[in-house]
Amino acid sequence: MVSLAEERYTFSSLMTLMIECESKLHQYYLNASAATSDPQLASLFADYAKSISRSVASMQKARVETIVEMALEPITNLKLAELMIPIDRGIELGSTGYVSALMTIERAVSQLYLQVSQKLATMSAETGELLMRLSRDSDERFHILEQSVS
Amino acid sequence: MTELSQIRKPTLPEVQNNYGTLKMFVEGKWTSSQSSHLQPVMNPAKDETIAQVPFATRDEVEKAVDSARTAFRTWSQMPVTTRAGYVFKLKQKLDEYFEDVSRITTQNHGKIIDEARGETRRLIENVEFGCAVAYTLAKGEHLDQVASGVDESLIREPLGPFAIIGPFNFPSLAPFWFIPIALAVGCTVVVKPSEITPLPMQWCMKAAEEVGIPPGVLNLVHGSKEVNEALVTNRGIRGVAFVGSTPVAKSIYKLAGEHGKRAICQAGAKNYVVVMPDADLSMSISALMPSFYGNTGQRCLSGSNLVAVGDVHEELTRKFVEASSKMRLGYGLDETVELGPLVSKRAQERVASYVQKGIDEGAKLLLDGRNKKADGYSDGYFLGPTIFDHVTPDMCIAKEEIFGPVASILQVATLSEAVEMINGKTNYGNEACIFTRNGKNAREFRRTVQAGNIGVNIGIAAPMAFFPFAGYRDSFFGILHGQSDCVDFFTDKKVIVTRW
C-alpha cells in the first residue's frame, strides 16, 4: 500500500512512479501467465506482459528525452495515492489466478495514467500522449478480461 | 506499507566522480595544456572538486585558431550534403550521449536533472535545425531578366573561423545556438566554454570527435578573460558569438568592433512579469515557479520583478509565497528535487548580498531563502526562494541583475504604468511577460513593451531553434540574433549580375 502524504512531484519523479507501476504490472502478468492452468489465459497474459514491457521502455525514453524545460512547473493537485492503493494491494496479494483482481488493477492503472497524462501534457506532449495511449491499452485489457469471465 | 521514498529511485549515479585535468581539442586531437594556470571545477551541490580546468596559453589559442583556419579551406569547399551529413551524425551521437551530458550538466552546474535534460534536448533541436539550415536558409536567390538579357543572383559564402564563447548557465546549449549553423554553412569554430562549467561541452566535443568531424573544424579551448581576448583579437577569427553578462558582452562587442570582427553578444537581463487582475491565478502561479526559480534563477529569461496590477496584489503575493516556500532544495541528480544550488560559492554570496541590500533598502522580506538547507548537502551553495514585497522601481534589487532565486514584487495601478516602468526603469530588455485573460491587454503589452522576448501567459519566453533569440537595449549587442539569424551572421553575400 502506498502512503503519499504530500503529493508533490517533479516530471522525472512522477515518471519514475509510472514506470514502477508499469513494471509491476508486467511482472504480475508474467507471474499470472506461469500460474494459471488455463492455456488461453496463459497465452493472453504472456502477450500482455510482452506489450507492457515495450511500454516500460517507451516510458523510460519519454522520461529522459522529451522535456520542454521552460514548462517545468511543480506538479501538484494529483491524487495518485488512492489509485495506487488497489494497484499495490492487488499486486502484493499475488492473486495471479484471479482475473477479477487484474480487472481491479487495470481499472486503477487506466485512471492513473489518464490523470497524469493531463498534468504532463504541457511539459512533454509526447509523454502526455504516451500515457493517454497506455490508459487506453489498460482499458482494452480490462474489457478483454471482463469478456473472459462472462 | 510502501512509502513514497521506496518507490522513488535513489539519486541518479554521476557519470564520473572526477574528470581529472581537462584537455583541449585542437586539430582533431585531445591535447594537454602547457599552462600552469589551473582552476578547480566544482560540483556546487557538494562543494566538491570534480576536475581541474587549464587556462590556455596565448600560443595554444593561436594554435587552435590556426587549426580552424586550415580546416576552413577544405570544409568550406566540401559539398553541402557532406557537411550536413556530419551535422546529422553529430545529432545522432548527441542522442546517444543524451543522459551523460544531462547528468554532467547537473553535476557541474547544479540545475535539477529535468532542467538539464531539457537543456540537452534543446541543444539537440539546435543541431537538427543546423541540418535543415544547410538545405534551406543557406540557399541563395536568383531572379531572371532583371534587365534585358541580364540575370541577377545572390549566393552565400561561409566567412571563416568563428569564436564561440559560452556562459556558465547553459553550458552546452548556448554554444550550440551557433555551432551547428556555423558548421552547416561551411564555417569552422573555436569554442570556449565557461571556466566554471566546462564539463558538458567537453562531453559534446567527445561526440564530435566520435562522428569524425574533420580535424580543425571544431576546436575547444579553455580559459577565462585573457583567452576571450586572445580569441577576439586573433587575426584568424572572423567573428565572435558571445553569451554572458552585460559588462563582458559590452567589452567583447567593443573589442570585436575595434578588430573588425562580426559580433553577436547576448547579455544580461532584468525581466518583468506582469500579472493582471483578470489573470488565471492558479495557472499563473504554476508558471511563475519555473520563471523565477528555474535554473535557480540563473538564466537571462528568469522572471525577477513580479508586477501586480491593481487589486491582484494581495492574493497573488499570498499564493506566490505559499507555492515558493514548498520548493524542495537538493542535489539535482535526485529526481524529486525542485531547486538546485547556485553555481558557485561566489554566486551564493553575491545573491545573499542582494538579499541584504533589499532589506537595507526597505523592501519587505516575505520569504528568506538564505537559511534554507538542502538535506544531506550542507556544504552546497544553496539559497532558497526569496521574495520581497513593497519593492519600488528605484531600488537596486529592482534594477540590477541578481541572477538567483530572488523575486521582487512591485505594485502598480494600471497596465500602462507597468509598461512605463519596464521601459523606463531598466536598461535591460531581454524578456517581459504578462499573465492575463484579456486579449486587448495582451496585445497592448506585446506592442508597447521594450523587450526582445515576450511571454503571454508564459513565464519563460524562450525561442525555439528556428526563431532568433531576441533582446533589446543592454541585453543584446549586435543586429543579428542567435539561432536563425546566424545564417546571415556566418556568411557573406555575393551578388552576381550575368549577361550571356
Interface residues (C-beta under 8 A of the other chain):
Chain A: M1 V2 S3 L4 A5 R8 Y9 T10 F11 S12 S13 T16 L17 E20 V64 E65 T66 I67 V68 E69 M70 A71 L72 E73 P74 D88
Chain B: M1 T2 E3 L4 I7 R8 K9 D95 F98 E99 S102 I112 I113 D114 E115 R117 G118 E119 R121 R122 S286 A287 M289 P290 G294 L301 A323 K326 M327 R328 E335 T336 V337 E338 I458 G459 I460 A462
